[in-house]
């Protein structure tokens, strides 16, 4: 998907339930923007921001809000 941080997540495509790869989008760790590209990130309670994906199966994009390391809302 590009040169972004990959997020370890078991969340599947909310539309078709296909496994997808999530990437960081404005991810903040303990108040600092996570900028190192091409790293795999495990969410923890000090992280806030968003992650996003594109599902090849149903051809749709999705964003998830992250608050205190928990995936909160899919848009």
Rosetta blueprint (number, residue, H / E / L):
1 X L
2 X L
3 X L
4 X L
5 X L
6 X E
7 X E
8 X E
9 X L
10 X L
11 X L
12 X L
13 X L
14 X L
15 X L
16 X L
17 X L
18 X L
19 X L
20 X L
21 X L
22 X E
23 X E
24 X E
25 X E
26 X E
27 X E
28 X E
29 X E
30 X L
31 X L
32 X E
33 X E
34 X L
35 X L
36 X L
37 X L
38 X L
39 X L
40 X E
41 X E
42 X E
43 X L
44 X L
45 X L
46 X L
47 X E
48 X E
49 X E
50 X E
51 X E
52 X E
53 X E
54 X E
55 X E
56 X L
57 X L
58 X L
59 X L
60 X E
61 X E
62 X E
63 X E
64 X E
65 X E
66 X E
67 X E
68 X L
69 X L
70 X E
71 X E
72 X E
73 X E
74 X E
75 X L
